[in-house]
Amino acid sequence: MKLKVESTERALWVVKGKRSHYLVIPLHFCSCPDFSINITFKGLKDMCYHMLAQFIAEASGRYVVREIPKELVPWFIDNLIPSE
């Protein structure tokens, strides 16, 4: 799902995984453990499954768009990025 931030050109993506929903910033970030471990720390690959799913969804036009107020962006970030 593409979350378009109202009154801006910015967007966040939420991708459903096997265990959770993940925040994806296309070509830059995913909140899943695979991104943290195998991309950020080990440098083993360029993208995780969720980033690939987002890329395919956007390229094929098969996704839902929801507009959210910019005041809700911190809530999505807080709730979709695991804290330690």
Secondary structure as GFF3:
##gff-version 3
##sequence-region A 1 84
A	DSSP	beta_strand	2	5	.	.	.	ID=ss1
A	DSSP	beta_strand	11	16	.	.	.	ID=ss2
A	DSSP	beta_strand	21	25	.	.	.	ID=ss3
A	DSSP	beta_strand	29	30	.	.	.	ID=ss4
A	DSSP	alpha_helix	33	34	.	.	.	ID=ss5
A	DSSP	pi_helix	35	41	.	.	.	ID=ss6
A	DSSP	alpha_helix	49	60	.	.	.	ID=ss7
A	DSSP	beta_strand	65	68	.	.	.	ID=ss8
A	DSSP	three_ten_helix	70	72	.	.	.	ID=ss9
A	DSSP	alpha_helix	73	80	.	.	.	ID=ss10
###
